[in-house]
Amino acid sequence: MNPLLSGARALAGLRAKAAAAAAATAALTMLTAFAAPVARADAPAVPDFADSHGLTRVTDATEVRSATDFTLTVTTPQVAGDHKIRVFLPEGYAADTDRRWPVTYFLHGGGGTVDDAAAAPALRSDEMITVVPDGGLKGWYADWVMQNTAVGAANWETFHLEQVVPFIDANLRTLPGREHRAVVGLSMGGFGALHYAEARPDLFGHVASLSGGIDFGMPAIRGAVVATELNLTGAWCAVSTSGTGDCTGYGPVVDSDAIFGSPYPVLGADRIWNAVDPAAPANLGRLRGTEIALYTGDRGLIDSFTALASRTVKNRLDQLGVPARLVDYGNGSSLAPTCDGGHNYGCWAPALADYIPRLETAFASADATA
């Protein structure tokens, strides 16, 4: 029997659970662990940003932690509401005015925010700019099929790829070219990173997915997406953020077909799932010439599935002759004392500490040959 058909009953169960709770909407509370005050007159100077590419700044909402760590707030017709973009600049950015820098885009996980990046110190690099755009509590880095849900407009992919990337290039001293740009993400953002690299190989020359939901052929991964749509919280949400571990949920309940359409493989109803599946060989083939890294543990409910997904992607890349690096750290003992092999920053922070220096080296090599 088709494994997706065997998983249909589990997905139907998620619908049934949500029906009992659909009348209640989880409160949306921002993570406060890394909160910062709005910029004051005596705050450190940060670069001026001009509105561009469809993004309008909310000028009185900028949060300045230091001259190299600040958060902008923007609006766009593509995604309802205000949205934050956190930026880490290299220490030498202000002083070395003639230098341009490579950029890494970090995509947070489900239930998370841009402030999750603070849990991974390696993202603060003196060799690159790091940009952390809001991905929504359950945006899934996609342009949603349904635009009239309780969350409103939800064109996250358009927001990131057609607005945020050129907005950053227009306002900061960045190096142009895919060899100077990376996309890195974990959990939901791990899907987003691989999907964006496949969708826009002209933009990204480097990609890393950590504990990513990167195989939509797995019923468990589809079920995880549906769970976020229906705001069914649990371990996935609680450990995907860098805050207290108390999950505030995925926001208002939306239809289980809202993001990618029907997840059921009946008469082609799941065609969008198949089209955007990062593990599909046709999509993986678009990564030729891209430096690829995959990280995963294999402990706990979630990473037991992300390990299977990562191995599938690596095997298919091997079959296609596309080089990739898979770090399957199992129970975490080979990675760091903080890592238990599960779906949490105790593993992701050291995984990024392993990856970022390699990325810096690759950036430096591309800069030297430019």
N, C-alpha and C positions, 0 to 999 in steps of 0.2 A: 504494500500500500504506500502511496505517496506520503512521505513524512509530514508534508504540510497539511494533507488531509487529516492525518492522525492528530495533528496539533489543533485542528479546527475546534474540537470539543473544548480544549483548554481556553481558547480565545472566547468561545461562546460563554464559558464560565465567568470570564472577566466581565462580559457584558451584564450577566445576571447579577454579579456582585455590585456593579456600579448602579444598577437600577434601584437597589435599596437605598443607595446613598446619594443619588443624583440630585435630591432636593437640597443638599447641603454643599456649600462651596468652601473649600479650605481657605483660611485667612492667609493673605499674602504678607509675610513679614520679612523684611530684608535682613540678611545676615549682618550682625553687629560686631562680629569679632574683629573686623579690620576697618571699622567705620572711621571716617575722617571728616574734619570740619570743612564747610564751604570756604572757598578762598577768601581771605581778608586782605586789606590794603597792605599789611605788613608780611603777607605770606611770601615764600620764595618765588622768584620770577620763573615762569614757565613759558614756552613758546606761544606766540599768538597763533590762533587758528581762525581761518576764514571759512564761512559757509561755502560748501561746494558739493557738486555731484549729488544734489538732492538732500543733503544733510544740513539741518539748521541747528546751530548751537543754542542751548539754554544757557545764556551767558552768566547768570547769577547762581548756577548750580555746580560750577567747577569745584572739585575737591582737590586740594593741594596738600600732599603729605611732605613733599620735598621737591627740589628743583628737578629731580629725576623720577618722581613717582606722583602722578596726578591722574584724575579721572574727569573726563568730559561727559556732558550729557547732551544728547542730540535728539532731534525729532525727524521723522521721515514719513511720507505717506505710505511707504512700503510696509511698515510695522507699526501697529497702533501703540500709542503711549510714548513716554520718554525712555531713552535707552542710554546706558553708560558705556563708555569706552575707556578702559584703564590703560595707561601708557607707562612703561618703564624705559627711561632713557639711559644710555651709557654715561658714566661719570664725566667723560670728556666731551660730551655733546656740546655744551655751551662754550667751552674754551676753544675747541678746535673747529672754528667756523668754516673752514674749507673742506672738512671731511664729510663724506656721505657714508651712510651706514646700511647694512643689510637689515631686514625686518623679519621677525617671527610672529606669526599670529597664533595665539593660544586660545583654544576653544574649550570652555568649561563643560562640566557634565550636567545631567538632568537634575533639576531642583537647585542648581547652583547659581552663582552670580560672578561678576567680574572679579570680586574680591577673593574668590577661591585661589587665584593665582598667587596670593601672598603666602600660601602654604607650601609653595615650591620655590625656595630661594634661588635655585639655579636659573630661573627665568629672568632674574635681575643680572644681566650680563653687561660687561663693559665693552663687548665686541659687537653688540647688535642692539637694535630697538625691539622691544617686545610690546605687542599690541593685544589687548584682551577685550574683544567686543562682547557685548551682551548677546547671549544665545537663547534667552528666554528660559523659563522653567521647563518647558517641553517643546522648544522650537524645532528640535531635530534638524537644524541647519538645512531646512527645506522651504520651498515655496508651497504652502499648503494647498491642498485641493479645495478645501472649504475656506472661504474668506469672510463668511458671515456668522462665525461662531461667537461665543461669549468673549473671546479674546480679541476679536476684531481682525483687522488686516494682519497677515502673518506671512510675508514674503521674506523669510530670513535669508535665504540664499542670495536673493537680489540685493538685500540690504548689505550683506557682507562683501560680496564679490564685485558688485557694480557701484557700490557707494563707499563703504568703509575703506577698502584698499586704495582707490584713487584719492579719497579724501586725505588719507595719511600721506600718500606720495605728494599731494599738493601742498601740504602744510609742514612737513618735516623733511630734513635732508636725507632722503633715502637713496639707495642705489637701485636703478631700474633693472629689470631683467629677472627672469625666473630663477636664475642661479643665485640670486641674492635675496630670495624670498622663500620662507618655509611656512608650513601650516602644521600645527601640532595640537592634538586634542586627546581627551580621556573620556571614557565611558560614552555618553551620548556625543561628546565632542570628538571621541575617537572615530565614530562613524563620520562626523562632519569633516574631520581632517582628510580622511581617505576619499570621501565623496568629493570634496572640493578639489583635491589634487587630480582626481580623475576627470571631473567636469571642466576644469580649467588648467590643463597642463601648461598653458602659455603663461600662467601667473606663478605657479609654484614649482620650484625645482627640488624641493625637499619636503618630505612628509613623515610624520611619526604618529602612530595610533597606539594609545595606552589603554589596555583593557577595553577595547572598542567593541561596540555592537556592529561588527563589520561583515556579517554574513546574514543577509535577509532570507536566505534559504532555510534558516533554522527557525522552527516554530517558537522556540524560547525567545529568540531575539525579537521576532514580530510581537510576541506576547508582551515583552517589555515595553515596546513602543505604545501598544494599546493601553497598557497599565498607566502610562503617563497621561494619555488622553483622558482616561476615566478617573484620574487622580487617585489611583490605588497606591497609597504609599507603603513603604516597607524598607527593607534593608538597603535596596538599591539607592533610594533617595537619601537615606540617613547618612550613608558613608560617601556619597558622591560630592559632598561639600566639605569645606574646610572650617566650618563653624563649630558649634557645640556638639554636633551630631544629632541635634533635634531637627527632624525634617519638617519644614513648613508646608510641604506638599508641592504639587505641580500646577496649582492654579485652578481656575474654573473648569468644571467638567465639560468636555466637548465630545462630539460624535466620534465613535471609534474609527470612522472612515475619514476623519477631518484632515489628517496630514498626508497620507499616501493613498487614500482610497481604501477599498475593501481589502483586508488582509487574506481573504479566502481564495484559494486557487481553483475557482469554479468559473469555467467559461471565460477565462482571461480577466476576471474581475480584479486580480492582483497585478495587473500589468505595470502599474507605476512602481510598486515594490520591486518588481523584477528589473525595471529600467534603471533604478537608482542603486541597486544592490552592489555594494563595493566589491563583493566576492565574485561577481559575474565575470567570466573570462574576457568578455568584450570590453568591460570597464577596466579591468586590470591591465589589459593590453595598452591602454592609454597612458600607463605609467612608465613606458620605456623612456629611459633617459632621466628618470626621477630617482633621487636617492630615497630609499624606503626603509623605515624602521618600525618594527612591531614589538610591543612589550606586553606581557601578560603574566599573571600568576595563574594558579589552577586550584586555589582553595576557596571554599565558600560557594554559595548558590550562584552568584553572578560570574565570578572568574572561572568557574568550572565550564561555563558556556563560552566566555570570551577566549579561553584557551583553545577550545575546539574551533572557534571562528578564526582565530589568528593562525592556527596550524593549517586550516583549509586554505586561507589566503596565501600563506607561504608556499604550500604545495602547488597551488595553481600558478603562482608566479614562477616557480621553478620550472613547471611544465612549459610555460611561455618563454622561458629563457630570460626573464626579467630579474635582475639581482635584487635581493632584499635581505635585511638583517632581522632575524627573529630572536628576541630575548625572552625565553620562557623560563621564568625564575621559580616556577613551582611553588614550594611552600615559603619562599622568600629568604631562606637562610643564606643563599648565595648572593643576594642583592644587598641587604642591610639588616641590622638588628631590629629596626623598626617595622620591618615588613613581615607580615604573616601569610603572604601569598594571596590576600584578599583584595576586595574592591575599595581601596582607601588610599589616602595620601601618605600613610605610613610606607606604602610601596611606591606610589607615584612620585613622591618627592625625590627619593633616591634614583628611581628610574630616569627622571629628568636630569638628575645630577650626572648620570652616566651618558645621557644622550646629548645634552647641550654642548659640552666640550667637543664632541665629535662634529656637531653642527658648526661650531665656531671655526674649527679647522677647515671644514668644507667651504664655509664662507670666505675664509682667508685665502684659500686656494683659488676660488673663483675671482676674488678681488685682484690677486696677483697676476692672473692671466687675462684680465679685462683690458 
